[in-house]
Amino acid sequence: MSDVHDASYYAKCMVGGIFACGLTHMAVCPLDIVKCRRQANPGMYSSLGDGFKKIHAAEGMKGFTLGWFPTLVGYSAQGFGKFGFYEMFKDVYRGAMGSEERVKKYQTLGFAVSSACAEVIADCFLCPWEALKVKMQTAEPGTFTTSTIKGLNTINQAEGINGFYKGLQPLWARQIPYTIIKFVAFEKIVAQFYTSVFTKEKSSYSKGTQLMVTFMSGYIAGVFCAIVSHPADTMVSILNKRGKSDAGTGAQVKEIYGEIGFNGLWKGIGTRIFMVGTLTCMQWVIYDSFKIWCGLATTGGK
């Protein structure tokens, strides 16, 4: 398998990221609808199952697809930036460290800084689409369009560019810790598997075995991701549900916290652990499967 990190390598990683994030987030759209509504409208659904029942009763199967297109576009764009720039920043870090000894010594820091920098860029791509998606999913029925084009125009006319980016700081607060955990935990868990369980050279194992390691490592990392990022995720949902406000983002965050309190930040955590654990795991499996298909090595390990 090729290990040359040139422009072609980064391009393949970017395409892999598009598939990994776009397809998985679209697939869990039904879970996301229930999660967002429970965050933005406490008491609306008593549980995940209750949410599914009520949506199906009121809206039928179509109710589970609300916001699927902005989800697909937004998270595809995010995946492009997240995975592609992560690979780039990792190589920049390796070059900055100089010696292989220093690279290994500060490896965890390198993973963390690389993933954080990549996510800052990726969230700028995601934010407008996330704003539209949350607005669609949490608005009272009939009060906001379900059309992507009309929705973009409605937000732009009502709030201008701020309507698309007012949730950027909370999005960074949610996504940067999530992504640091996602990449650092994954890389460390994969390394542990190849150190303690599969002790031969990584390349000696079949592609199926390597993807099994990817699957297990991805799910474990995903559970940690969900817990770390959930409070900020709640803020993003509530902020984007609200209309135009003269108050700044910081003031709105304080106001929301005053209304929902600490416990309110954790509404829907069970749904999110299940959703994000599955989602993170499948992202890594899709990403590494695409890398294998392109003739590249899977992520992490020796």
C-alpha positions as CSV (number, residue, x, y, z in Angstrom):
1,M,0.0,0.0,0.0
2,S,1.2,3.5,-0.8
3,D,2.5,5.7,2.0
4,V,3.6,8.7,-0.1
5,H,1.9,11.8,1.4
6,D,1.6,14.0,-1.7
7,A,-1.2,16.1,-3.2
8,S,-2.9,12.9,-4.5
9,Y,-2.9,11.4,-1.1
10,Y,-4.5,14.4,0.6
11,A,-7.1,14.6,-2.2
12,K,-8.1,10.9,-1.6
13,C,-8.3,11.6,2.1
14,M,-10.6,14.6,1.5
15,V,-12.9,12.5,-0.7
16,G,-12.9,9.7,1.9
17,G,-13.9,12.4,4.5
18,I,-16.8,13.5,2.3
19,F,-18.2,10.0,2.2
20,A,-17.4,9.3,5.8
21,C,-19.2,12.3,7.3
22,G,-21.9,13.0,4.7
23,L,-23.3,9.5,4.4
24,T,-23.2,8.7,8.1
25,H,-24.9,11.9,9.3
26,M,-27.6,11.6,6.7
27,A,-28.2,8.0,7.8
28,V,-28.7,9.0,11.4
29,C,-31.0,11.9,10.5
30,P,-34.0,10.3,12.3
31,L,-32.0,10.1,15.5
32,D,-30.8,13.6,15.0
33,I,-34.3,15.0,14.7
34,V,-35.4,13.4,18.0
35,K,-32.1,14.6,19.7
36,C,-32.4,18.2,18.5
37,R,-36.1,18.4,19.4
38,R,-35.5,17.1,22.9
39,Q,-32.7,19.6,23.4
40,A,-34.6,22.6,22.0
41,N,-38.0,21.6,23.4
42,P,-37.5,19.9,26.8
43,G,-40.5,17.7,27.6
44,M,-41.6,17.3,23.9
45,Y,-40.6,13.6,23.9
46,S,-40.0,11.5,27.1
47,S,-37.5,9.2,25.4
48,L,-36.0,8.2,22.0
49,G,-38.7,5.6,21.5
50,D,-41.4,8.1,22.4
51,G,-40.0,10.6,19.9
52,F,-40.1,8.0,17.1
53,K,-43.7,7.0,17.9
54,K,-44.9,10.6,18.0
55,I,-43.1,11.6,14.8
56,H,-44.4,8.6,12.9
57,A,-48.0,9.2,14.2
58,A,-47.9,12.9,13.3
59,E,-45.8,13.0,10.1
60,G,-45.4,9.4,8.9
61,M,-42.1,8.1,7.5
62,K,-41.5,11.5,5.8
63,G,-41.1,13.0,9.2
64,F,-37.8,11.1,9.7
65,T,-36.2,12.7,6.6
66,L,-36.7,16.3,7.6
67,G,-33.4,18.2,7.0
68,W,-31.7,15.3,5.3
69,F,-30.3,17.4,2.4
70,P,-28.6,20.2,4.4
71,T,-27.3,17.4,6.6
72,L,-25.8,15.6,3.7
73,V,-24.3,18.8,2.1
74,G,-23.1,20.3,5.4
75,Y,-21.4,17.2,6.8
76,S,-19.9,16.3,3.5
77,A,-18.2,19.7,3.4
78,Q,-17.2,19.2,7.0
79,G,-15.7,15.8,6.3
80,F,-13.8,17.2,3.4
81,G,-12.1,19.6,5.8
82,K,-11.9,17.5,8.9
83,F,-10.1,14.4,7.4
84,G,-8.2,16.1,4.6
85,F,-6.7,18.9,6.7
86,Y,-6.0,16.5,9.6
87,E,-3.8,14.5,7.4
88,M,-2.1,17.6,6.2
89,F,-1.6,19.1,9.6
90,K,-0.2,15.8,10.9
91,D,2.5,15.9,8.3
92,V,3.2,19.6,9.0
93,Y,3.6,18.7,12.7
94,R,6.0,15.8,11.8
95,G,8.1,18.2,9.8
96,A,8.2,20.8,12.5
97,M,9.3,18.3,15.1
98,G,12.4,17.4,13.1
99,S,13.6,14.1,14.5
100,E,11.5,10.9,14.7
101,E,12.3,10.8,18.5
102,R,10.6,14.1,19.1
103,V,7.7,13.1,16.8
104,K,7.0,10.0,19.0
105,K,7.6,11.9,22.3
106,Y,5.0,14.6,21.4
107,Q,2.7,12.3,19.3
108,T,-0.4,12.8,21.3
109,L,0.0,16.6,21.3
110,G,0.5,16.4,17.5
111,F,-2.8,14.4,17.0
112,A,-4.6,17.0,19.2
113,V,-3.3,20.1,17.5
114,S,-3.7,18.7,14.1
115,S,-7.3,17.6,14.7
116,A,-8.2,21.0,16.3
117,C,-6.8,23.0,13.5
118,A,-8.6,20.9,10.9
119,E,-11.9,21.2,12.8
120,V,-11.7,25.0,12.9
121,I,-11.7,25.1,9.1
122,A,-14.2,22.3,8.7
123,D,-16.8,24.0,10.9
124,C,-16.7,27.1,8.8
125,F,-17.9,24.9,5.9
126,L,-20.5,23.2,8.1
127,C,-22.0,26.1,10.1
128,P,-24.5,27.5,7.5
129,W,-25.9,24.1,6.8
130,E,-26.1,23.2,10.4
131,A,-28.1,26.4,11.1
132,L,-30.6,25.5,8.4
133,K,-30.9,21.8,9.4
134,V,-31.6,22.6,13.1
135,K,-34.1,25.3,12.1
136,M,-36.0,22.9,9.9
137,Q,-36.0,20.1,12.5
138,T,-36.9,22.2,15.6
139,A,-39.4,24.8,14.3
140,E,-43.0,24.4,15.1
141,P,-44.8,22.6,12.2
142,G,-45.8,25.0,9.5
143,T,-43.7,27.9,10.8
144,F,-40.6,27.2,8.7
145,T,-40.1,25.8,5.3
146,T,-38.9,22.3,4.6
147,S,-37.3,23.4,1.3
148,T,-33.5,23.9,1.4
149,I,-33.4,26.8,-1.1
150,K,-36.4,28.6,0.5
151,G,-34.9,27.9,4.0
152,L,-31.6,29.5,3.0
153,N,-33.4,32.6,1.6
154,T,-35.6,32.9,4.6
155,I,-32.7,32.9,7.1
156,N,-30.7,35.3,4.9
157,Q,-33.6,37.7,4.6
158,A,-34.4,37.6,8.3
159,E,-30.9,37.7,9.8
160,G,-28.4,38.1,7.0
161,I,-25.0,36.3,7.2
162,N,-25.2,36.3,11.0
163,G,-28.2,33.9,10.8
164,F,-25.9,31.3,9.3
165,Y,-22.9,31.9,11.5
166,K,-24.3,32.9,14.9
167,G,-23.8,29.3,16.0
168,L,-20.2,29.1,14.9
169,Q,-18.6,29.6,18.3
170,P,-20.9,27.1,20.1
171,L,-20.2,24.8,17.1
172,W,-16.5,25.1,17.6
173,A,-17.1,24.5,21.4
174,R,-18.9,21.3,20.4
175,Q,-16.9,20.1,17.5
176,I,-13.3,20.9,18.5
177,P,-13.3,18.8,21.7
178,Y,-15.3,16.2,19.9
179,T,-12.8,16.0,17.1
180,I,-9.7,16.0,19.4
181,I,-11.2,13.1,21.3
182,K,-12.3,11.4,18.0
183,F,-8.8,11.5,16.5
184,V,-6.6,11.2,19.6
185,A,-8.6,8.4,21.2
186,F,-8.9,6.6,17.9
187,E,-5.2,6.8,17.1
188,K,-4.2,5.7,20.6
189,I,-6.8,2.8,20.8
190,V,-5.7,1.6,17.4
191,A,-2.1,1.7,18.5
192,Q,-3.0,-0.2,21.7
193,F,-4.7,-2.9,19.6
194,Y,-1.6,-3.4,17.5
195,T,0.6,-3.4,20.5
196,S,-1.3,-5.6,22.9
197,V,-3.7,-7.8,20.8
198,F,-2.4,-7.9,17.2
199,T,1.3,-7.9,17.9
200,K,2.7,-8.6,14.4
201,E,3.3,-6.0,11.8
202,K,0.1,-4.2,11.0
203,S,0.6,-4.8,7.2
204,S,0.7,-8.6,7.9
205,Y,-2.9,-8.7,8.9
206,S,-5.8,-8.9,6.3
207,K,-7.8,-5.9,5.3
208,G,-10.8,-7.4,7.1
209,T,-8.8,-7.6,10.4
210,Q,-7.5,-4.1,10.0
211,L,-11.1,-2.8,9.4
212,M,-12.3,-4.8,12.5
213,V,-9.7,-2.9,14.6
214,T,-10.9,0.4,12.9
215,F,-14.5,-0.5,13.9
216,M,-13.8,-1.3,17.5
217,S,-11.5,1.7,18.0
218,G,-14.0,4.0,16.3
219,Y,-16.9,3.0,18.5
220,I,-15.0,3.3,21.8
221,A,-13.7,6.8,20.7
222,G,-17.3,7.8,19.7
223,V,-18.7,7.2,23.2
224,F,-16.1,9.5,24.7
225,C,-16.8,12.1,21.9
226,A,-20.5,12.2,22.6
227,I,-20.1,12.9,26.3
228,V,-17.5,15.6,25.9
229,S,-19.4,17.5,23.2
230,H,-23.0,17.2,24.4
231,P,-23.4,20.4,26.4
232,A,-22.2,22.5,23.5
233,D,-24.4,20.5,21.1
234,T,-27.4,21.4,23.2
235,M,-26.5,25.1,23.0
236,V,-26.2,24.9,19.2
237,S,-29.6,23.3,18.9
238,I,-31.3,26.0,21.1
239,L,-29.4,28.9,19.5
240,N,-30.3,27.9,16.0
241,K,-33.9,27.3,16.9
242,R,-34.2,30.9,18.1
243,G,-34.8,33.8,15.7
244,K,-32.9,37.0,15.3
245,S,-31.6,38.6,18.5
246,D,-29.9,41.9,19.3
247,A,-27.8,40.1,22.0
248,G,-24.4,38.7,21.1
249,T,-23.8,34.9,21.1
250,G,-22.2,35.0,24.5
251,A,-25.1,36.8,26.1
252,Q,-27.5,34.4,24.4
253,V,-25.6,31.4,25.8
254,K,-25.8,32.9,29.3
255,E,-29.5,33.5,28.9
256,I,-30.1,29.9,27.7
257,Y,-28.1,28.5,30.5
258,G,-30.1,30.6,33.0
259,E,-33.3,29.0,31.5
260,I,-32.3,25.4,31.3
261,G,-29.6,25.1,34.0
262,F,-26.9,22.4,34.2
263,N,-29.2,19.5,33.9
264,G,-30.8,20.9,30.8
265,L,-27.4,20.7,29.0
266,W,-27.6,17.0,29.2
267,K,-31.0,16.4,27.7
268,G,-30.9,13.7,25.1
269,I,-27.4,12.4,26.2
270,G,-28.5,8.8,25.9
271,T,-29.7,9.3,22.3
272,R,-26.5,11.2,21.5
273,I,-24.2,8.5,22.9
274,F,-25.9,5.9,20.7
275,M,-26.0,8.2,17.7
276,V,-22.4,9.5,17.9
277,G,-20.9,6.2,18.9
278,T,-22.4,4.5,15.9
279,L,-21.7,7.5,13.7
280,T,-18.1,7.9,14.7
281,C,-17.5,4.2,14.3
282,M,-19.0,4.1,10.8
283,Q,-17.1,7.2,9.8
284,W,-13.8,5.6,10.5
285,V,-14.9,2.3,8.8
286,I,-16.0,4.2,5.6
287,Y,-12.9,6.4,5.7
288,D,-10.5,3.5,6.1
289,S,-12.4,1.3,3.6
290,F,-12.1,4.1,1.0
291,K,-8.3,4.4,1.8
292,I,-7.9,0.7,1.2
293,W,-9.8,0.9,-2.0
294,C,-7.5,3.7,-3.1
295,G,-4.4,1.6,-2.2
296,L,-3.6,3.5,1.0
297,A,-2.9,2.2,4.5
298,T,-5.6,2.3,7.1
299,T,-5.3,5.0,9.8
300,G,-3.2,4.6,12.9
301,G,-1.1,1.7,14.3
302,K,2.5,0.8,13.4
